[in-house]
Amino acid sequence: MNNHFLRNLWVGLLLFIIINPFIVLAQETPNVIIVITDDQGMGDLSCMGNPYVKTPNIDKFYKEAVRFTNYHVSTTCAPTRGSLMTGRHTNRVNVFHTITGRSLLFEDEVLLPQVFAQNGYTNGMFGKWHLGDNYPYRPEDRGFHEVVRHGGGGIAQGPDYWGNDYFDDTFWHNGELEQYKGYCTDVFFSEALKFIETNKDNPFFCYISTNAPHAPLNLPEEYYNQYKNIDDIPERIKRFYGMITNIDDNFKILEKKLDALGIADNTILIFTTDNGTAGGNKVFDAGLKGSKGHVTEGGHRVPLFIRWPNGNLTGGKDIDKLVAHYDLLPTFVDLLGFDFTPVKPLDGKSLQPLLYDANPNWTNRILYLDTQRMQNLIKYKSYVVMDDNWRLVDGKELHNMNSDRSQTKNVIDQYPEVAARLAVGYETWWQSIMSEDPNERYAYIKVGSPKENPSRISAHDMFTGKHAGSWHQHGAAKAVQAAGRWKIEFVEDGEYAITLRRFPRESGLAINETFAAVEDVVEKERPMPASVKTDFEKAFLYVANQNKNIRIQPGQEEVTFNGNIPAGKYDMEAQLIDKDGKVHPAYYLYIEKL
């Protein structure tokens, strides 16, 4: 081999590296970190034009990242997580509500952390899960190796540890209860940093899912003080913004850790949120109509910032094509070259062409979102049909997004052919959803399994038409009335103890015990209300071959029913009944295979 040939070979190789840097650099498997906040909308960042909120560190990240300006999620918390985790529309996967058994993500769905794990990643999840608190729906059952989480959709909700208030709380660490010191957001980030440092030498997926700035708006006083003297901001938004600034400070700590470990360049870092703002639009709406729960833009168009220096995803580039949360899973599969064959059809589409192609072949998609929040899916309920240029809202309003992003002008009479085209799309899409029979399927909590025994279950997951707040710890304290049933699968024949309680075991409270409201302080917005009801007289259980009443004795904390129950799927009723015969749910249940 002569010198001339070798020289030409090296020149050719050098040119290949210069022209194709992504191909060469991407040979080292990148880490992936998703930071997703709760109830923070498009306008709740300084980089989006908000003149009040202080987010200097996320603003800096914004300038360094690729930004999707037309990115859409679901209008509430759990539905967004259901789609993000599966690459499928949330109506398909049993996550079209945030309570009443319709936030448990079907067991037969393949989740993003499982895909990562099957391709050699170690996975950590920190903060809010909201896709099931019992086996087989917990994050540790779905592909995560390290988990620190609160219960339910927010701290102090029914599934959460009794009395948590954002400070020095008790969380589930890999299925076991553990108390942590400090403010909840600080804890979730610090535990994530420990996970990152432990796994820095091998590819990891880290999912940091804050419950902040979701209500109750509890926060450290130092963050409240940054806003307390701004007269133009309502009291609740001062708290809301303070929680966001705390997240921003933690985001800075995260970035410093990545730099210190020397892994920042080879980490795909994502910042996003789970739905539109929960009230921030009253101060600054970023030109979007509506807020959390609404099918107008303010309810579901949110930030999505992505940075990956080794993958050439930097530089403050904006991408304005219509994309959605269920696009993230297929995008990761594409970007990282994962071995993955979907078990079920995906609704998502890989965003790689938008990220890398100068002139991507990207068709004008039609996407569909709705706000269901019912026990079963209902056609035409609170929906929007979207393409790059138009929004059809509830079949009655048509908005041109090129000239009216704030959706102030209904032009359906001027463009009936556009409305008709989008309406036909909705009909086809709805038929596709119904073809999977989501209204005929239920997610059953499995009891009697060595994976979780006993199972601690709350009224949060009870099927009921009128929940009246029974899903929350405050509902137990106030003894709100509700009735319903749980979907329970006993995995083995055997002797079971089924215990009904008003308050969970960690509370140490008797069924008819009273207590005063927790004193309010500046850091806490919504204290535990007083317990006043003292007239529960009997407990009732109906499941499988059990149909029994037991009288409640003075000072009794719980009532236990014992029986031999055959394996199977059952509807279970568990009630506390007062002296007037009024029915209340057993706000907490413990089911143990003996």
C-alpha positions in Angstrom: 0.0 0.0 0.0 1.7 3.2 -1.1 1.8 6.6 0.7 -0.4 8.3 -1.9 -3.2 5.8 -1.3 -2.9 6.2 2.5 -2.9 10.0 2.2 -6.1 9.8 0.1 -7.7 7.4 2.5 -7.1 9.7 5.5 -8.3 12.7 3.6 -11.5 10.8 2.6 -12.1 9.7 6.2 -11.6 13.3 7.5 -14.1 14.7 5.0 -16.6 12.0 6.0 -16.2 13.0 9.7 -16.7 16.7 8.8 -19.7 16.1 6.6 -21.3 13.4 8.8 -20.5 14.4 12.5 -23.7 12.9 13.8 -23.0 9.4 12.4 -19.5 9.4 14.1 -20.4 11.0 17.4 -23.5 9.0 17.9 -21.6 5.8 18.2 -21.3 6.5 21.9 -24.7 5.6 23.4 -26.2 8.8 24.9 -27.9 9.2 28.2 -31.5 10.5 28.3 -33.0 12.8 30.9 -36.6 14.1 30.7 -37.6 16.9 33.1 -41.4 17.2 33.0 -43.2 19.7 35.3 -46.8 19.6 36.4 -49.4 22.3 35.4 -46.8 24.7 34.0 -48.0 26.2 30.7 -46.3 27.8 27.7 -46.5 31.2 29.3 -45.0 30.2 32.6 -41.4 30.8 31.6 -39.4 34.0 31.2 -38.0 32.9 27.8 -41.6 32.7 26.6 -42.1 36.4 27.3 -43.5 36.3 30.9 -42.4 39.5 32.5 -42.7 38.3 36.1 -41.6 34.7 36.5 -37.9 34.1 37.2 -36.5 31.2 35.2 -32.9 32.2 34.2 -31.6 28.7 34.0 -34.3 27.2 31.8 -34.0 30.4 29.8 -30.4 29.7 29.2 -31.2 26.1 28.2 -33.8 27.4 25.8 -31.2 29.4 24.0 -29.0 26.3 23.6 -31.8 23.8 22.7 -33.9 22.8 19.7 -37.4 24.1 20.5 -40.7 22.6 19.2 -43.0 25.6 19.1 -46.2 23.6 18.1 -45.9 20.7 20.5 -49.1 19.4 22.1 -49.9 17.2 25.1 -53.1 16.1 26.8 -55.1 18.7 28.7 -54.5 17.0 32.1 -51.8 15.2 34.0 -52.2 11.4 33.8 -53.4 11.4 30.1 -50.2 13.1 29.0 -48.1 10.6 30.9 -50.0 7.7 29.4 -49.2 8.9 25.8 -45.7 9.9 26.6 -44.9 6.5 28.0 -46.6 4.4 25.2 -46.4 6.4 22.0 -50.2 5.9 21.8 -53.2 8.1 22.3 -54.2 8.1 25.9 -57.8 7.0 25.1 -56.4 3.7 24.0 -54.5 2.9 27.1 -57.1 3.5 29.9 -55.6 6.9 30.9 -58.4 9.3 30.0 -59.0 10.5 33.6 -56.9 11.3 36.6 -58.9 9.2 39.1 -61.7 6.6 39.3 -59.6 3.7 37.9 -59.1 5.4 34.6 -55.5 6.5 35.3 -54.1 2.9 35.5 -52.2 2.3 32.4 -53.2 -1.1 30.9 -50.7 -3.9 31.8 -50.4 -5.1 28.2 -49.0 -1.8 27.0 -45.2 -1.5 26.3 -43.8 1.5 28.1 -40.8 3.7 27.2 -38.7 2.6 30.2 -39.2 -1.0 29.1 -37.9 -0.2 25.6 -34.9 1.5 27.2 -34.3 -1.4 29.5 -34.5 -3.9 26.6 -31.8 -1.9 24.9 -29.3 -1.9 27.7 -30.3 1.2 29.7 -30.7 1.6 33.5 -33.8 3.6 34.3 -34.7 5.9 37.2 -38.0 7.7 38.0 -38.3 10.5 40.5 -41.4 12.4 41.5 -44.9 12.0 40.0 -46.0 8.8 38.3 -49.8 9.0 38.2 -50.3 5.8 36.2 -51.0 3.4 39.1 -50.0 3.0 42.7 -50.5 -0.8 42.9 -49.1 -3.9 41.2 -48.8 -4.2 38.3 -49.0 -0.5 37.4 -46.2 1.0 39.6 -43.1 2.4 37.9 -41.0 -0.4 39.3 -43.3 -2.9 37.6 -43.0 -1.0 34.2 -39.2 -0.9 33.5 -37.8 1.5 36.1 -34.9 0.2 38.2 -34.7 3.0 40.7 -37.9 4.8 41.9 -38.6 7.6 44.4 -42.2 8.7 44.1 -45.2 10.1 45.8 -48.7 8.5 45.5 -51.5 9.5 43.1 -51.5 12.6 41.0 -50.2 14.9 43.7 -48.8 15.1 47.2 -51.6 14.8 49.7 -54.0 13.0 47.4 -55.5 9.7 48.5 -52.8 7.2 47.5 -50.1 9.4 49.0 -48.6 8.9 52.4 -50.9 10.4 55.0 -50.0 13.9 56.0 -47.4 14.6 53.3 -47.3 18.4 52.8 -44.3 18.9 50.5 -41.8 19.2 53.4 -39.9 16.3 55.0 -42.3 13.9 53.4 -42.4 10.1 53.2 -42.2 8.6 49.6 -42.0 5.2 48.1 -38.5 4.1 47.3 -38.5 1.0 45.2 -41.7 0.0 46.8 -40.8 0.7 50.4 -41.7 3.7 52.5 -38.8 6.1 53.3 -38.8 9.5 54.9 -36.8 12.3 53.2 -35.7 15.7 54.5 -36.4 18.8 52.6 -38.8 20.3 50.0 -40.3 17.8 47.6 -38.9 19.2 44.4 -35.4 19.4 45.9 -35.7 15.8 47.1 -36.7 14.5 43.7 -33.9 16.3 41.9 -31.3 15.3 44.5 -32.3 11.6 44.3 -32.1 11.9 40.5 -28.6 13.3 40.8 -27.5 10.3 43.0 -28.9 8.0 40.3 -27.1 9.8 37.6 -23.8 9.8 39.4 -24.1 6.1 40.2 -24.9 5.2 36.5 -22.6 7.8 34.8 -20.4 5.2 33.2 -23.2 3.4 31.4 -26.3 4.6 29.5 -29.2 5.6 31.7 -32.7 7.0 31.3 -33.7 9.5 34.0 -37.3 10.7 34.3 -37.6 13.6 36.7 -41.3 14.3 37.0 -42.1 17.1 39.5 -45.4 17.5 41.2 -44.7 21.2 41.3 -46.2 23.6 40.5 -49.4 21.6 40.9 -51.7 22.6 43.8 -51.6 22.7 46.8 -49.2 25.6 46.2 -46.8 24.8 49.1 -43.3 26.2 48.8 -40.3 27.3 50.8 -40.7 30.8 52.2 -37.6 32.1 50.4 -39.3 31.4 47.0 -42.6 33.0 48.0 -40.6 36.0 49.2 -39.3 36.6 45.7 -42.8 37.5 44.5 -44.7 38.6 47.6 -44.3 42.3 47.0 -45.3 42.3 43.3 -48.7 43.9 43.5 -49.7 42.9 39.9 -49.7 39.2 40.7 -52.5 37.4 42.6 -51.6 35.6 45.8 -51.9 32.1 44.3 -49.8 33.0 41.3 -47.1 34.3 43.6 -46.9 30.8 45.1 -47.2 29.2 41.6 -44.3 31.3 40.3 -42.2 30.6 43.4 -42.6 26.9 42.8 -41.4 27.4 39.2 -38.4 29.3 40.3 -37.5 26.5 42.7 -37.7 24.1 39.7 -35.4 26.5 37.7 -32.8 26.5 40.5 -32.9 22.7 40.6 -32.5 22.6 36.8 -29.3 24.6 37.2 -28.0 22.1 39.8 -28.8 19.2 37.4 -26.8 20.9 34.5 -23.9 21.6 36.8 -23.8 17.9 37.8 -23.8 16.8 34.2 -20.9 19.1 33.5 -19.0 18.0 36.6 -19.4 14.3 35.5 -18.3 15.1 32.0 -21.5 13.7 30.5 -23.4 16.8 29.5 -22.4 16.6 25.8 -23.5 13.0 25.5 -26.8 13.5 27.3 -30.1 14.1 25.6 -31.7 16.6 28.0 -35.4 17.5 27.6 -37.5 20.1 29.3 -41.3 19.9 28.9 -44.6 20.1 30.9 -47.7 17.9 31.2 -50.5 20.3 30.3 -51.5 23.9 30.0 -51.1 26.3 32.9 -53.2 26.0 36.1 -53.9 29.7 36.4 -50.8 31.4 35.1 -52.7 32.7 32.1 -54.4 35.1 34.4 -51.1 37.0 34.5 -49.5 36.0 31.2 -51.0 33.7 28.6 -48.3 33.7 25.8 -51.1 34.5 23.3 -52.9 31.3 24.0 -56.6 30.9 24.9 -57.5 28.7 27.8 -55.7 26.7 30.5 -55.4 23.3 32.0 -58.4 21.1 31.0 -59.4 23.2 28.0 -59.2 22.0 24.4 -58.1 25.5 23.2 -54.4 26.0 22.7 -53.7 27.1 26.3 -54.8 23.7 27.6 -52.3 21.6 25.6 -49.7 23.6 23.6 -46.6 23.5 25.9 -42.8 23.9 25.8 -40.6 21.1 24.4 -36.9 21.9 24.5 -34.2 19.3 23.5 -30.4 19.6 23.7 -27.9 16.9 22.7 -24.5 18.4 21.8 -23.0 15.2 20.6 -26.0 14.7 18.3 -25.8 18.3 17.0 -29.1 19.3 18.7 -28.1 22.7 19.9 -28.2 26.3 18.8 -31.6 27.7 19.5 -33.4 26.3 16.5 -37.2 26.5 16.3 -39.3 23.8 14.7 -42.9 24.8 14.1 -44.4 21.6 12.7 -47.3 20.1 14.6 -46.1 17.4 16.9 -47.3 15.6 20.1 -46.3 13.8 23.2 -46.8 10.3 21.7 -44.1 11.2 19.1 -41.4 10.9 21.8 -41.2 7.1 22.1 -40.8 6.5 18.3 -38.3 9.4 18.2 -36.1 7.8 20.8 -36.3 4.5 19.0 -35.1 6.2 15.8 -32.4 8.5 17.3 -30.9 5.7 19.4 -31.3 2.8 17.0 -33.3 0.7 19.4 -34.3 -2.8 18.7 -38.1 -2.4 19.0 -41.1 -3.8 17.3 -44.4 -2.3 18.5 -46.9 -4.8 19.9 -49.7 -2.4 19.1 -50.0 0.3 16.5 -48.4 3.6 17.6 -50.0 7.0 17.1 -46.7 8.7 17.3 -44.2 9.5 14.6 -40.5 9.9 14.8 -39.3 13.5 14.9 -35.9 12.7 13.6 -36.5 14.2 10.1 -37.5 17.5 11.7 -34.5 17.4 13.9 -31.9 16.7 11.2 -33.2 17.2 7.6 -32.9 20.6 6.0 -36.0 19.9 4.0 -37.9 17.2 5.8 -40.5 15.1 4.1 -43.2 15.9 6.6 -46.8 15.8 5.7 -49.5 18.0 7.2 -50.8 15.7 9.9 -54.2 15.8 11.6 -54.0 15.2 15.4 -56.8 14.7 17.9 -57.0 15.6 21.6 -59.9 15.6 24.0 -60.8 16.1 27.7 -62.8 13.1 28.8 -62.5 12.8 32.6 -65.4 10.3 32.8 -65.8 6.6 33.6 -66.1 5.8 30.0 -65.1 7.5 26.7 -67.8 9.7 25.2 -67.8 10.7 21.6 -67.8 14.4 20.8 -66.9 15.3 24.4 -64.6 18.3 24.6 -62.4 17.7 21.6 -60.1 19.4 19.1 -58.9 18.4 15.6 -55.6 20.0 14.6 -53.4 20.3 11.6 -50.6 22.8 10.9 -53.0 25.5 9.9 -56.4 24.9 11.6 -58.1 24.0 14.8 -61.6 22.6 14.9 -62.9 22.9 18.5 -65.9 20.8 19.5 -67.1 20.7 15.9 -68.4 24.2 16.3 -65.4 26.6 16.1 -62.8 26.8 13.4 -59.7 28.9 13.9 -56.9 29.8 11.5 -53.7 29.4 13.5 -51.6 31.3 11.0 -53.5 34.5 11.6 -55.3 33.9 14.9 -53.2 31.8 17.3 -55.2 33.3 20.3 -58.4 31.8 18.8 -60.5 34.9 19.0 -62.2 34.5 15.6 -64.5 31.6 14.6 -64.3 31.3 10.8 -66.3 28.1 10.4 -68.9 29.8 8.2 -66.2 31.1 5.8 -64.4 27.8 5.5 -67.0 25.0 5.8 -64.9 22.7 3.6 -62.0 22.9 6.1 -64.3 22.1 9.0 -65.8 19.2 7.0 -62.4 17.7 6.3 -61.3 17.9 9.9 -64.7 16.5 11.0 -64.3 13.5 8.8 -60.9 13.0 10.3 -62.4 12.9 13.8 -65.0 10.3 12.8 -62.2 8.0 11.4 -60.1 8.6 14.4 -62.9 7.8 16.9 -63.7 4.6 15.1 -60.0 3.7 15.4 -60.1 4.3 19.2 -63.3 2.3 19.6 -61.9 -0.6 17.6 -59.7 -1.4 20.6 -62.7 -1.5 22.9 -61.4 0.8 25.6 -64.8 1.1 27.2 -65.1 -2.6 27.6 -61.7 -3.1 29.2 -60.6 -2.3 32.8 -57.3 -2.2 34.6 -57.6 -4.6 37.5 -55.4 -4.1 40.6 -53.8 -7.5 41.4 -53.8 -8.7 45.0 -52.3 -11.7 46.6 -49.1 -11.5 44.5 -45.7 -11.7 46.1 -44.9 -8.5 44.1 -47.2 -6.6 46.6 -48.7 -8.2 49.7 -50.5 -6.6 51.4 -51.9 -4.1 48.8 -52.7 -0.6 50.1 -55.6 0.7 47.9 -57.5 4.0 48.2 -60.8 5.5 47.0 -58.7 7.4 44.4 -59.1 4.3 42.1 -62.7 3.5 42.9 -65.1 3.6 40.0 -67.8 6.1 41.0 -70.0 8.5 39.1 -69.9 11.0 41.9 -66.5 11.1 43.6 -67.2 14.3 45.7 -63.5 14.4 46.6 -63.4 10.9 48.0 -60.2 10.4 46.0 -58.3 12.9 48.2 -57.0 12.7 51.8 -59.2 15.7 52.5 -62.2 13.6 51.4 -61.4 11.0 54.1 -61.0 13.8 56.7 -64.3 15.4 55.8 -66.0 12.0 55.3 -67.5 13.0 52.0 -70.2 10.7 50.6 -69.6 8.5 47.6 -70.3 5.0 46.4 -68.6 2.8 43.8 -66.5 -0.3 43.2 -63.0 -1.3 42.7 -61.7 -3.6 40.0 -59.7 -6.3 41.8 -58.0 -9.4 40.6 -57.2 -12.1 43.2 -54.2 -13.8 41.5 -54.4 -17.0 43.6 -57.0 -19.0 45.5 -56.5 -18.6 49.2 -57.3 -17.1 52.5 -57.4 -13.3 52.4 -57.7 -10.6 55.0 -59.6 -7.5 53.6 -59.4 -4.5 55.9 -61.5 -1.4 55.6 -60.3 1.9 57.0 -61.3 5.5 57.0 -57.7 6.6 57.5 -54.6 4.7 56.3 -52.6 2.7 58.8 -49.7 5.1 59.0 -52.1 7.8 60.4 -52.8 5.8 63.6 -56.3 7.3 63.5 -59.5 5.5 64.5 -62.5 5.5 62.1 -64.5 7.9 64.3 -61.6 9.9 65.6 -61.6 13.7 65.4 -58.8 16.1 64.9 -58.3 19.8 64.3 -57.3 21.4 61.0 -53.5 21.7 60.5 -52.4 25.2 61.3 -51.7 27.2 58.1 -48.3 29.0 57.7 -46.9 31.0 54.9 -45.4 28.0 53.1 -48.6 26.0 53.0 -51.7 26.9 51.0 -54.1 24.1 51.8 -53.9 22.5 55.3 -55.6 19.3 56.3 -59.2 20.1 57.2 -60.7 19.1 60.6 -62.3 15.7 61.1 -65.7 16.0 62.7 -67.7 12.9 61.7 -68.0 10.4 64.6 -71.0 8.3 63.8 -69.9 5.4 61.5 -71.6 2.3 62.8 -70.8 -0.6 60.5 -68.6 -1.7 57.6 -69.8 -3.6 54.6 -67.9 -5.7 52.1 -69.1 -7.4 48.9 -66.6 -9.2 46.7 -66.6 -12.7 45.2 -68.2 -15.0 47.8 -68.0 -12.4 50.6 -71.2 -10.3 51.5 -70.9 -9.2 55.1 -71.5 -6.5 57.6 -69.4 -6.0 60.7 -70.3 -3.5 63.5 -67.7 -0.8 64.2 -66.6 -0.7 67.8 -65.6 2.5 69.7 -62.0 3.5 69.1 -61.6 0.9 66.3 -59.1 1.8 63.6 -60.0 -0.8 61.0 -62.5 -3.6 60.3 -61.1 -6.8 58.8 -63.0 -9.4 56.8 -61.4 -12.9 56.5 -62.4 -15.4 53.8 -61.3 -17.9 51.3 -61.5 -16.3 47.9 -61.1 -18.1 44.5 -58.7 -16.5 42.0 -60.5 -14.3 39.6 -61.5 -10.8 38.6 -64.2 -9.1 40.7 -66.0 -5.9 41.3 -65.5 -5.1 45.0 -67.7 -2.8 47.1 -66.3 -1.7 50.5 -68.3 0.8 52.5 -68.5 2.6 55.9 -72.1 3.3 56.9 -73.2 5.9 59.4 -76.0 5.9 61.9 -78.4 7.3 59.4 -77.6 4.6 56.8 -75.7 6.9 54.6 -73.0 5.2 52.5 -69.4 6.3 52.4 -66.5 4.5 50.8 -63.8 2.8 52.8 -61.3 5.5 51.8 -58.5 3.0 52.4 -58.3 -0.8 51.9 -55.7 -3.4 52.7 -55.9 -6.7 51.0 -53.5 -9.4 52.2 -53.1 -13.1 51.2 -52.5 -15.0 54.4 
